Amino acid sequence: MSKGRKGQSGIAGGRRVRMASTAADAMIQGIVVYMEIANAARMQLMKDKVLTPGIDMRLQIERDFCMNILQNICHLKQSYIQNLQRQVHEDKEKFEEEVKGFCDAVVPKKRRIVQSKDFKREVAALTGRNRNIKKGGVIFP
């Protein structure tokens, strides 16, 4: 191998291991990271009880789409994908920060303005009370 094509290497488990350094490997790693963040964000939003059916469906589709790309286009084995998933979860603090940022981008923790024809009934259903609220009011989650 020429000097220009050498990747990073090290010793792991008594064997010499070459680290991935190609653009395809970086793309695959990015897909796995996004897939895991989307899946964890879906679970976190479900746990916080702010997951709407539309967002739930979209995050499921994105997770499945990423898995299909890895299996059917990149032709990776399931064991290799699971190894990459484990690597993503190794730094728990960094992963949790990324998931929180993703959750905040998907469902902002700011005011939401609900506007519909039957606004009063929606507000009563959301708050569990029947109030006199004017149309186009602000709801705090």
CNS distance restraints for C-alpha pairs under 8 A (distance, minus, plus):
assign (resid   1 and name CA) (resid   5 and name CA) 6.64 0.50 0.50
assign (resid   1 and name CA) (resid   6 and name CA) 6.82 0.50 0.50
assign (resid   2 and name CA) (resid   6 and name CA) 6.76 0.50 0.50
assign (resid   7 and name CA) (resid  18 and name CA) 6.35 0.50 0.50
assign (resid   7 and name CA) (resid  19 and name CA) 6.12 0.50 0.50
assign (resid   7 and name CA) (resid  20 and name CA) 6.85 0.50 0.50
assign (resid   7 and name CA) (resid  21 and name CA) 5.91 0.50 0.50
assign (resid   8 and name CA) (resid  18 and name CA) 5.94 0.50 0.50
assign (resid   8 and name CA) (resid  19 and name CA) 5.23 0.50 0.50
assign (resid   8 and name CA) (resid  20 and name CA) 7.62 0.50 0.50
assign (resid   8 and name CA) (resid  21 and name CA) 7.53 0.50 0.50
assign (resid   9 and name CA) (resid  16 and name CA) 6.99 0.50 0.50
assign (resid   9 and name CA) (resid  17 and name CA) 5.54 0.50 0.50
assign (resid   9 and name CA) (resid  18 and name CA) 4.31 0.50 0.50
assign (resid   9 and name CA) (resid  19 and name CA) 5.57 0.50 0.50
assign (resid  10 and name CA) (resid  16 and name CA) 5.75 0.50 0.50
assign (resid  10 and name CA) (resid  17 and name CA) 5.44 0.50 0.50
assign (resid  10 and name CA) (resid  18 and name CA) 6.65 0.50 0.50
assign (resid  10 and name CA) (resid  19 and name CA) 7.87 0.50 0.50
assign (resid  11 and name CA) (resid  15 and name CA) 5.46 0.50 0.50
assign (resid  11 and name CA) (resid  16 and name CA) 4.52 0.50 0.50
assign (resid  11 and name CA) (resid  17 and name CA) 5.77 0.50 0.50
assign (resid  12 and name CA) (resid  16 and name CA) 6.37 0.50 0.50
assign (resid  12 and name CA) (resid  17 and name CA) 6.38 0.50 0.50
assign (resid  20 and name CA) (resid  25 and name CA) 6.08 0.50 0.50
assign (resid  20 and name CA) (resid  26 and name CA) 7.82 0.50 0.50
assign (resid  21 and name CA) (resid  25 and name CA) 6.58 0.50 0.50
assign (resid  21 and name CA) (resid  26 and name CA) 7.13 0.50 0.50
assign (resid  22 and name CA) (resid  26 and name CA) 6.44 0.50 0.50
assign (resid  23 and name CA) (resid  27 and name CA) 6.16 0.50 0.50
assign (resid  24 and name CA) (resid  28 and name CA) 6.17 0.50 0.50
assign (resid  25 and name CA) (resid  29 and name CA) 6.11 0.50 0.50
assign (resid  26 and name CA) (resid  30 and name CA) 6.15 0.50 0.50
assign (resid  27 and name CA) (resid  31 and name CA) 6.26 0.50 0.50
assign (resid  28 and name CA) (resid  32 and name CA) 6.28 0.50 0.50
assign (resid  28 and name CA) (resid  70 and name CA) 7.23 0.50 0.50
assign (resid  29 and name CA) (resid  33 and name CA) 6.15 0.50 0.50
assign (resid  29 and name CA) (resid  84 and name CA) 7.17 0.50 0.50
assign (resid  30 and name CA) (resid  34 and name CA) 6.15 0.50 0.50
assign (resid  31 and name CA) (resid  35 and name CA) 6.04 0.50 0.50
assign (resid  31 and name CA) (resid  66 and name CA) 6.23 0.50 0.50
assign (resid  31 and name CA) (resid  70 and name CA) 7.98 0.50 0.50
assign (resid  32 and name CA) (resid  36 and name CA) 6.17 0.50 0.50
assign (resid  32 and name CA) (resid  66 and name CA) 7.30 0.50 0.50
assign (resid  32 and name CA) (resid  81 and name CA) 7.70 0.50 0.50
assign (resid  32 and name CA) (resid  84 and name CA) 6.89 0.50 0.50
assign (resid  32 and name CA) (resid  85 and name CA) 6.54 0.50 0.50
assign (resid  32 and name CA) (resid  88 and name CA) 7.84 0.50 0.50
assign (resid  33 and name CA) (resid  37 and name CA) 6.14 0.50 0.50
assign (resid  33 and name CA) (resid  85 and name CA) 7.50 0.50 0.50
assign (resid  33 and name CA) (resid  88 and name CA) 6.22 0.50 0.50
assign (resid  34 and name CA) (resid  38 and name CA) 6.01 0.50 0.50
assign (resid  35 and name CA) (resid  39 and name CA) 6.18 0.50 0.50
assign (resid  35 and name CA) (resid  62 and name CA) 7.18 0.50 0.50
assign (resid  35 and name CA) (resid  63 and name CA) 5.05 0.50 0.50
assign (resid  35 and name CA) (resid  66 and name CA) 6.04 0.50 0.50
assign (resid  35 and name CA) (resid  67 and name CA) 7.55 0.50 0.50
assign (resid  36 and name CA) (resid  40 and name CA) 6.06 0.50 0.50
assign (resid  36 and name CA) (resid  63 and name CA) 7.66 0.50 0.50
assign (resid  36 and name CA) (resid  85 and name CA) 7.06 0.50 0.50
assign (resid  36 and name CA) (resid  88 and name CA) 7.64 0.50 0.50
assign (resid  37 and name CA) (resid  41 and name CA) 5.89 0.50 0.50
assign (resid  37 and name CA) (resid  95 and name CA) 7.64 0.50 0.50
assign (resid  37 and name CA) (resid  98 and name CA) 7.17 0.50 0.50
assign (resid  37 and name CA) (resid  99 and name CA) 5.60 0.50 0.50
assign (resid  37 and name CA) (resid 102 and name CA) 7.50 0.50 0.50
assign (resid  38 and name CA) (resid  42 and name CA) 6.13 0.50 0.50
assign (resid  38 and name CA) (resid  59 and name CA) 6.00 0.50 0.50
assign (resid  38 and name CA) (resid  62 and name CA) 7.47 0.50 0.50
assign (resid  38 and name CA) (resid  63 and name CA) 6.52 0.50 0.50
assign (resid  38 and name CA) (resid  99 and name CA) 7.69 0.50 0.50
assign (resid  38 and name CA) (resid 102 and name CA) 7.73 0.50 0.50
assign (resid  39 and name CA) (resid  43 and name CA) 6.43 0.50 0.50
assign (resid  39 and name CA) (resid  59 and name CA) 6.94 0.50 0.50
assign (resid  39 and name CA) (resid  60 and name CA) 7.37 0.50 0.50
assign (resid  39 and name CA) (resid  63 and name CA) 6.40 0.50 0.50
assign (resid  40 and name CA) (resid  44 and name CA) 6.11 0.50 0.50
assign (resid  40 and name CA) (resid  99 and name CA) 6.56 0.50 0.50
assign (resid  41 and name CA) (resid  45 and name CA) 6.01 0.50 0.50
assign (resid  41 and name CA) (resid  99 and name CA) 5.48 0.50 0.50
assign (resid  41 and name CA) (resid 100 and name CA) 7.32 0.50 0.50
assign (resid  41 and name CA) (resid 102 and name CA) 6.67 0.50 0.50
assign (resid  41 and name CA) (resid 103 and name CA) 5.57 0.50 0.50
assign (resid  42 and name CA) (resid  46 and name CA) 6.09 0.50 0.50
assign (resid  42 and name CA) (resid  51 and name CA) 7.42 0.50 0.50
assign (resid  42 and name CA) (resid  56 and name CA) 6.56 0.50 0.50
assign (resid  42 and name CA) (resid  59 and name CA) 6.47 0.50 0.50
assign (resid  42 and name CA) (resid  60 and name CA) 7.95 0.50 0.50
assign (resid  43 and name CA) (resid  47 and name CA) 6.10 0.50 0.50
assign (resid  44 and name CA) (resid  48 and name CA) 6.15 0.50 0.50
assign (resid  44 and name CA) (resid 103 and name CA) 7.65 0.50 0.50
assign (resid  45 and name CA) (resid  49 and name CA) 6.03 0.50 0.50
assign (resid  45 and name CA) (resid  50 and name CA) 5.54 0.50 0.50
assign (resid  45 and name CA) (resid  51 and name CA) 5.11 0.50 0.50
assign (resid  45 and name CA) (resid 103 and name CA) 6.86 0.50 0.50
assign (resid  46 and name CA) (resid  50 and name CA) 6.37 0.50 0.50
assign (resid  46 and name CA) (resid  51 and name CA) 5.24 0.50 0.50
assign (resid  50 and name CA) (resid 107 and name CA) 7.57 0.50 0.50
assign (resid  51 and name CA) (resid  55 and name CA) 6.49 0.50 0.50
assign (resid  51 and name CA) (resid  56 and name CA) 6.23 0.50 0.50
assign (resid  52 and name CA) (resid  56 and name CA) 6.06 0.50 0.50
assign (resid  53 and name CA) (resid  57 and name CA) 6.05 0.50 0.50
assign (resid  54 and name CA) (resid  58 and name CA) 6.21 0.50 0.50
assign (resid  55 and name CA) (resid  59 and name CA) 6.10 0.50 0.50
assign (resid  55 and name CA) (resid 106 and name CA) 7.90 0.50 0.50
assign (resid  56 and name CA) (resid  60 and name CA) 6.21 0.50 0.50
assign (resid  57 and name CA) (resid  61 and name CA) 6.12 0.50 0.50
assign (resid  58 and name CA) (resid  62 and name CA) 6.14 0.50 0.50
assign (resid  59 and name CA) (resid  63 and name CA) 6.12 0.50 0.50
assign (resid  60 and name CA) (resid  64 and name CA) 6.16 0.50 0.50
assign (resid  61 and name CA) (resid  65 and name CA) 5.86 0.50 0.50
assign (resid  62 and name CA) (resid  66 and name CA) 6.14 0.50 0.50
assign (resid  63 and name CA) (resid  67 and name CA) 6.37 0.50 0.50
assign (resid  64 and name CA) (resid  68 and name CA) 6.11 0.50 0.50
assign (resid  65 and name CA) (resid  69 and name CA) 6.22 0.50 0.50
assign (resid  66 and name CA) (resid  70 and name CA) 6.33 0.50 0.50
assign (resid  67 and name CA) (resid  71 and name CA) 6.18 0.50 0.50
assign (resid  68 and name CA) (resid  72 and name CA) 5.54 0.50 0.50
assign (resid  68 and name CA) (resid  73 and name CA) 7.38 0.50 0.50
assign (resid  69 and name CA) (resid  73 and name CA) 5.06 0.50 0.50
assign (resid  69 and name CA) (resid  74 and name CA) 6.37 0.50 0.50
assign (resid  70 and name CA) (resid  74 and name CA) 4.96 0.50 0.50
assign (resid  70 and name CA) (resid  75 and name CA) 6.33 0.50 0.50
assign (resid  70 and name CA) (resid  76 and name CA) 5.90 0.50 0.50
assign (resid  70 and name CA) (resid  81 and name CA) 7.78 0.50 0.50
assign (resid  71 and name CA) (resid  75 and name CA) 4.81 0.50 0.50
assign (resid  71 and name CA) (resid  76 and name CA) 5.14 0.50 0.50
assign (resid  71 and name CA) (resid  77 and name CA) 6.78 0.50 0.50
assign (resid  71 and name CA) (resid  78 and name CA) 7.58 0.50 0.50
assign (resid  72 and name CA) (resid  76 and name CA) 7.72 0.50 0.50
assign (resid  76 and name CA) (resid  80 and name CA) 6.59 0.50 0.50
assign (resid  76 and name CA) (resid  81 and name CA) 6.85 0.50 0.50
assign (resid  77 and name CA) (resid  81 and name CA) 6.48 0.50 0.50
assign (resid  78 and name CA) (resid  82 and name CA) 6.16 0.50 0.50
assign (resid  79 and name CA) (resid  83 and name CA) 6.25 0.50 0.50
assign (resid  80 and name CA) (resid  84 and name CA) 6.37 0.50 0.50
assign (resid  81 and name CA) (resid  85 and name CA) 6.22 0.50 0.50
assign (resid  82 and name CA) (resid  86 and name CA) 6.22 0.50 0.50
assign (resid  83 and name CA) (resid  87 and name CA) 6.38 0.50 0.50
assign (resid  84 and name CA) (resid  88 and name CA) 6.41 0.50 0.50
assign (resid  85 and name CA) (resid  89 and name CA) 6.56 0.50 0.50
assign (resid  86 and name CA) (resid  90 and name CA) 6.35 0.50 0.50
assign (resid  88 and name CA) (resid  95 and name CA) 7.40 0.50 0.50
assign (resid  89 and name CA) (resid  95 and name CA) 6.53 0.50 0.50
assign (resid  91 and name CA) (resid  95 and name CA) 6.23 0.50 0.50
assign (resid  92 and name CA) (resid  96 and name CA) 6.03 0.50 0.50
assign (resid  93 and name CA) (resid  97 and name CA) 6.25 0.50 0.50
assign (resid  94 and name CA) (resid  98 and name CA) 6.30 0.50 0.50
assign (resid  95 and name CA) (resid  99 and name CA) 6.20 0.50 0.50
assign (resid  96 and name CA) (resid 100 and name CA) 6.12 0.50 0.50
assign (resid  97 and name CA) (resid 101 and name CA) 6.19 0.50 0.50
assign (resid  98 and name CA) (resid 102 and name CA) 6.11 0.50 0.50
assign (resid  99 and name CA) (resid 103 and name CA) 6.04 0.50 0.50
assign (resid 100 and name CA) (resid 104 and name CA) 6.12 0.50 0.50
assign (resid 101 and name CA) (resid 105 and name CA) 6.22 0.50 0.50
assign (resid 102 and name CA) (resid 106 and name CA) 6.20 0.50 0.50
assign (resid 103 and name CA) (resid 107 and name CA) 5.91 0.50 0.50
assign (resid 103 and name CA) (resid 108 and name CA) 7.52 0.50 0.50
assign (resid 104 and name CA) (resid 108 and name CA) 4.68 0.50 0.50
assign (resid 104 and name CA) (resid 109 and name CA) 6.44 0.50 0.50
assign (resid 109 and name CA) (resid 141 and name CA) 7.42 0.50 0.50
assign (resid 110 and name CA) (resid 140 and name CA) 7.49 0.50 0.50
assign (resid 110 and name CA) (resid 141 and name CA) 7.80 0.50 0.50
assign (resid 111 and name CA) (resid 138 and name CA) 6.68 0.50 0.50
assign (resid 111 and name CA) (resid 139 and name CA) 6.31 0.50 0.50
assign (resid 111 and name CA) (resid 140 and name CA) 5.33 0.50 0.50
assign (resid 111 and name CA) (resid 141 and name CA) 7.07 0.50 0.50
assign (resid 112 and name CA) (resid 138 and name CA) 6.24 0.50 0.50
assign (resid 112 and name CA) (resid 139 and name CA) 5.79 0.50 0.50
assign (resid 112 and name CA) (resid 140 and name CA) 6.63 0.50 0.50
assign (resid 112 and name CA) (resid 141 and name CA) 7.59 0.50 0.50
assign (resid 113 and name CA) (resid 136 and name CA) 6.67 0.50 0.50
assign (resid 113 and name CA) (resid 137 and name CA) 6.52 0.50 0.50
assign (resid 113 and name CA) (resid 138 and name CA) 5.01 0.50 0.50
assign (resid 113 and name CA) (resid 139 and name CA) 6.26 0.50 0.50
assign (resid 114 and name CA) (resid 119 and name CA) 7.34 0.50 0.50
assign (resid 114 and name CA) (resid 136 and name CA) 6.25 0.50 0.50
assign (resid 114 and name CA) (resid 137 and name CA) 7.05 0.50 0.50
assign (resid 114 and name CA) (resid 138 and name CA) 6.90 0.50 0.50
assign (resid 114 and name CA) (resid 139 and name CA) 7.13 0.50 0.50
assign (resid 115 and name CA) (resid 119 and name CA) 6.37 0.50 0.50
assign (resid 115 and name CA) (resid 135 and name CA) 7.11 0.50 0.50
assign (resid 115 and name CA) (resid 136 and name CA) 5.21 0.50 0.50
assign (resid 115 and name CA) (resid 137 and name CA) 7.89 0.50 0.50
assign (resid 116 and name CA) (resid 136 and name CA) 7.92 0.50 0.50
assign (resid 118 and name CA) (resid 122 and name CA) 6.57 0.50 0.50
assign (resid 119 and name CA) (resid 123 and name CA) 6.21 0.50 0.50
assign (resid 119 and name CA) (resid 135 and name CA) 6.14 0.50 0.50
assign (resid 119 and name CA) (resid 136 and name CA) 7.53 0.50 0.50
assign (resid 120 and name CA) (resid 124 and name CA) 6.16 0.50 0.50
assign (resid 120 and name CA) (resid 130 and name CA) 7.88 0.50 0.50
assign (resid 120 and name CA) (resid 131 and name CA) 7.62 0.50 0.50
assign (resid 120 and name CA) (resid 132 and name CA) 7.41 0.50 0.50
assign (resid 120 and name CA) (resid 133 and name CA) 6.40 0.50 0.50
assign (resid 120 and name CA) (resid 134 and name CA) 7.72 0.50 0.50
assign (resid 120 and name CA) (resid 135 and name CA) 7.37 0.50 0.50
assign (resid 121 and name CA) (resid 125 and name CA) 6.13 0.50 0.50
assign (resid 121 and name CA) (resid 130 and name CA) 7.84 0.50 0.50
assign (resid 122 and name CA) (resid 126 and name CA) 6.11 0.50 0.50
assign (resid 123 and name CA) (resid 127 and name CA) 5.96 0.50 0.50
assign (resid 123 and name CA) (resid 128 and name CA) 7.92 0.50 0.50
assign (resid 123 and name CA) (resid 129 and name CA) 7.89 0.50 0.50
assign (resid 123 and name CA) (resid 130 and name CA) 7.79 0.50 0.50
assign (resid 123 and name CA) (resid 139 and name CA) 7.82 0.50 0.50
assign (resid 124 and name CA) (resid 128 and name CA) 5.32 0.50 0.50
assign (resid 124 and name CA) (resid 129 and name CA) 4.86 0.50 0.50
assign (resid 124 and name CA) (resid 130 and name CA) 4.83 0.50 0.50
assign (resid 124 and name CA) (resid 131 and name CA) 6.72 0.50 0.50
assign (resid 125 and name CA) (resid 129 and name CA) 7.06 0.50 0.50
assign (resid 133 and name CA) (resid 137 and name CA) 6.91 0.50 0.50
